[in-house]
Amino acid sequence: MQFEWDAGNLHKLHVVNGERGIDKDEIESVFEDPYRIERLNKSEIEQRFETIGLSNQNRIIIVIIFTRRNGKIRYVTAWAQSGKTNERTQGK
C-alpha cells in the first residue's frame, strides 16, 4: 500500500498530530490491520474515508483520508480513539 505525503500534509502531521503523539509510521501501520474498518466520511469538499484500526503501538486509531489518488492514500488527520470517539462512531 502506498501513501501520498507532501509538504502540506506532512506539515499538518507534525503540527496537529505531533501534539497527539501520532507519527507517519503509526498512521501507515493502521492500514496493515486486516480487521480495520473503512467507511465513507461526510465531507462537502471531497470524497473522504474514515478508517478505524489497530496501530503498531497497539492503539486504536481513526484516520480520515482522501479518496485514493493514483492508487495512493493521502492523509488528512488522525487521532487515537477516546470515549468521545466511541460515542460519535456509535451514533450517540
C-alpha positions in Angstrom: 0.0 0.0 0.0 1.4 3.4 -1.0 0.8 6.8 0.7 0.9 10.3 -0.7 3.0 12.5 1.6 3.9 16.1 0.6 4.8 19.4 2.3 1.1 20.2 3.1 0.1 17.0 4.8 3.5 16.4 6.4 3.3 19.9 8.0 -0.2 19.2 9.3 1.0 15.8 10.6 3.8 17.5 12.6 1.8 20.4 13.9 -1.5 18.7 14.7 -0.6 15.0 15.2 2.7 15.9 16.9 0.6 17.2 19.8 -1.5 14.0 19.7 1.6 11.7 19.7 0.9 10.1 16.4 3.5 9.8 13.7 3.6 8.9 10.0 4.7 5.3 10.7 1.8 4.7 13.1 -0.7 6.1 10.7 0.5 3.9 7.9 0.5 0.9 10.2 -3.3 1.1 10.7 -3.8 0.2 7.1 -1.9 -3.1 7.7 -4.5 -4.1 10.2 -6.5 -6.9 8.5 -9.5 -6.1 10.7 -9.7 -2.4 10.2 -13.0 -0.8 9.2 -13.3 1.7 6.4 -16.3 3.8 5.6 -17.3 6.9 3.8 -16.8 10.1 5.8 -19.2 13.1 5.4 -17.4 15.9 3.6 -18.8 18.5 1.3 -15.3 19.3 0.0 -14.3 16.0 -1.5 -14.8 12.2 -1.1 -13.1 11.1 2.2 -13.0 7.9 4.0 -12.6 7.1 7.7 -10.6 4.1 8.8 -10.6 2.6 12.3 -7.9 0.1 13.1 -5.1 -1.1 15.4 -1.8 0.7 15.1 1.7 -0.7 15.5 1.6 0.9 19.0 -1.4 -1.2 20.0 -3.7 1.8 19.9 -7.0 2.1 18.1 -6.5 5.0 15.7 -9.0 6.7 13.4 -7.6 8.1 10.2 -9.6 10.3 7.9 -8.2 10.2 4.3 -8.9 11.4 0.8 -10.1 9.0 -1.7 -7.1 7.3 -3.2 -5.2 9.3 -5.8 -3.5 7.2 -8.4 -3.7 4.2 -6.0 -2.2 6.1 -3.1 -3.7 7.1 0.3 -3.5 10.7 1.3 -3.6 11.5 5.0 -5.8 14.3 6.2 -5.9 13.9 10.0 -5.7 11.2 12.7 -6.4 10.7 16.3 -6.4 7.9 18.9 -9.8 6.6 20.0 -11.4 8.0 23.1 -14.7 7.8 24.9 -15.9 10.8 22.8 -14.8 9.0 19.6 -16.7 5.9 20.7 -19.9 7.9 21.1 -19.5 9.5 17.7 -18.7 6.3 15.8 -21.7 4.6 17.5 -24.1 7.4 16.6 -24.8 8.6 20.1 
